[in-house]
Amino acid sequence: MKQKGILLVNLGTPEKAEKAAVKAFLKKFLGDRRVIKLSPILWKPILHGIILNVRPKKSAALYQQIADPIHGFPLLRYTKAQKEHLQALLPETSVAMGMSYSQPSITDSLDQLLAAGVNDLTIVPMYPQYSGTTVGAVFDEVMRYFIGKDHLVDLHFIRSYPKQPSYIQYFVDKIKAHLAQNKVDAIVFSYHGLPVNYVKAGDTYPEECKQTTQKIMEQLGDVPYFQTYQSKFGPGEWLTPATDATLKQLPKQGFKNILIVAPGFVVDCLETLEELEQENKNFFLQAGGQSFTYIPPFNDDLAFAKLVCELLE
């Protein structure tokens, strides 16, 4: 008899907004060869000698800005909420959540699911667009878990869902509601960035981001829009145009009232709440912009759990 299980997977977050906790998180995250593809001989001295000695203090201060004193960091809180929503929608299915670089780990969550008797398991990464740095890393971790094990299960893996109708409709509805009540000169779609050489090696991420943007815009009509990439890390060439550079230029081009959306994120995190809604908003306003409105992703909205149910079908 089939005992079904679902594992929702997200990136992870530091345990606390403190230097030591952020350092431990970054060490695991930036130590993943899926994320940083430089030779370890070159990368490890940079990571351990420079980055982990400089970045954690700055990042901890940023995490303090988005941490809730009761509920903690939004990425973890909202991922938990989606797990609970999904469990309520599918009471006969065992639902767990795992984090690639923090607790609860993917390994611990798989242990939990198999201990509950799950023998038909679906992995659902919380990344609508595929990238080897995110979805690929989840796939690797799940495969490593089962290597050498005598007990295997029927395994299903949701690769991506950049054009899933209910996913597209969610953002369309939110954008239309704002457009109906507010003056908007342009919409900016900001996605997490990626090194260009990853794309040259075969990563389909930018193409899937483009698919999402186009599907949303098909329902919005003749509204000016821009697709950009944020969160550049390191000196290498990354996907362009960059979100920050674009926002600094838009007011000079006459786009002074913008709506910004980050459809590559299922839940809010440091990159949306601090980088977009604070840092990049300031760039835009200082450059002469007048209004900057950020449309949040699903967060704890039941709509994402319903979307997952559709993906399972």
PyMOL commands that set and color helices and strands:
alter all, ss='L'
color gray80, all
select helices_A, chain A and resi 19-30+40-66+74-89+106-115+135-146+165-181+196-200+205-218+243-253+270-286+302-312
alter helices_A, ss='H'
color red, helices_A
select strands_A, chain A and resi 4-10+94-99+120-125+154-157+186-192+225-230+257-261+291-295
alter strands_A, ss='S'
color yellow, strands_A
deselect
rebuild
show_as cartoon
